[in-house]
Amino acid sequence: MRGHGFLLANYVPGTSLVHRAPLWLKFLLVLGSGLASFLVVDWLVSAMVLAVLCGVFLLTGAGPLRLLGAVRPLALVLLVIGLFQWWQLGAPTAARIVLNILVCVVAASLLTATTPMQRLLDGVASLAAPLRRFGADPERFALTIAIMLRSIPYIAGTFADVRDSARARGLERHPRALVLPVFITTVAFARQTGEALAARGLGEAED
Amino acid sequence: MSVISLSNVGVRVAVDGRPDPKVLLQDITVSLAEQRIGVIGANGSGKSTLLRLMNGLVVPTSGTVTVNGLDTVRKVRPVRQQVGFVFTDPLSQLVMPTGREDVELSLRRSVRKGDERRRLAEAALDRFSLLPLADQSIYELSGGERQLMALAAVLAVNPTVLVLDEPSTLLDLRNRELLRRTLSGLDQQIVMSTHDLDLALEMDRVLVVEAGRIAFDGDAAAAVEHYRSLCATDVAAP
């Protein structure tokens, strides 16, 4: 299983300025990057923002390999999006869209690479705390984020494994041989994860 | 010592295309109070279902299961606080990217303060000499290290009972030995299913499960002998 191919960079212990920055500031950075992808219309600006974020990422000591590892799984999707947009709307727009997606991914990776998961979950739980008055359980919000971060690389790893086994049987051109096993494995993984959480009493309603 | 009681327990599940439900367990009445209890039996005999009843992961179709008097259906939350469960495949169990994060996840319900959680997680990992591996990806650990990590995550919340579903099945000989030694040093009451008959022989009491029923219940040596004779009969039958 290649589930370790993490889409967002794993936490890297360190003492950089970004590591020590308050969580709300890092949340704002991710939120701002997301918003900027709608507002920025010049691909040069997007490229500059991306360069700055990559520079900051490297200054944290997380390393270029982790940065590359966070972006690499998206390469094929970005290529397809870029080519389609180039054909439809021209090169500058295609470049802007692809660069803006990369800005979001690198900003999110910066957050996950410099923030321990538990601190991230504490932050999500605190953000969701006001929803308690409507009957929501903030811990469940945090747990959902945690499971999502765990599940994305697992499913990506499953896809890689299934693709290899389809190739080994000469079935790489059969969409059903790829999609169906990934679907079944993903459902099984969801059941296993739910069972593992239940066994530990996690995700249950608070008293 | 905790007491796990099953009274007239049956578990049946509906199966697509079959008019009658499939019987996983039937007529199970047993009270478990020994320190180390083994469960052996063939694949598909009902061992895992029996173990899952003790943590409320499986709900009995008939009868009742209690742990220290707490019904596993009506009082599932306190039951799960008392009964830790270790799965065969630790990758099914470890839901966080690293061991430290997973142990801290276990503690989230009981310990609100992040610093305190971190301290307790480190203590739980240190108990099994896992602290140097705490920040490594769970995918980079060996099978034995992963299983110990899963065990540390379960034990971090101090359950009184530890239920283990074939914990040594995926381990090589060295890691099996490591797990065996670790388990022998625990204070918790242990209920463990296994195909490792040497491990079963170390238990205080062993149940042999066959076709959803308890075929034998007694001391380890006699239970293993009974299981061997069952297997020999099955193999000789055709």
Chai-1 contact restraints between the chains, C-beta under 6 A:
chainA,res_idxA,chainB,res_idxB,connection_type,confidence,min_distance_angstrom,max_distance_angstrom,comment,restraint_id
A,H4,B,S137,contact,1.0,0.0,6.0,A-B,restraint_1
A,H4,B,Y139,contact,1.0,0.0,6.0,A-B,restraint_2
A,N10,B,P97,contact,1.0,0.0,6.0,A-B,restraint_3
A,M117,B,E101,contact,1.0,0.0,6.0,A-B,restraint_4
A,Q118,B,E104,contact,1.0,0.0,6.0,A-B,restraint_5
A,D122,B,G114,contact,1.0,0.0,6.0,A-B,restraint_6
A,R150,B,V95,contact,1.0,0.0,6.0,A-B,restraint_7
A,Q192,B,S92,contact,1.0,0.0,6.0,A-B,restraint_8
A,T193,B,V95,contact,1.0,0.0,6.0,A-B,restraint_9
A,A196,B,S92,contact,1.0,0.0,6.0,A-B,restraint_10
A,A196,B,Q93,contact,1.0,0.0,6.0,A-B,restraint_11
A,A196,B,V95,contact,1.0,0.0,6.0,A-B,restraint_12
A,A199,B,N55,contact,1.0,0.0,6.0,A-B,restraint_13
A,A199,B,L57,contact,1.0,0.0,6.0,A-B,restraint_14
A,A199,B,F85,contact,1.0,0.0,6.0,A-B,restraint_15
A,R200,B,S106,contact,1.0,0.0,6.0,A-B,restraint_16
A,G201,B,R80,contact,1.0,0.0,6.0,A-B,restraint_17
A,E204,B,R77,contact,1.0,0.0,6.0,A-B,restraint_18
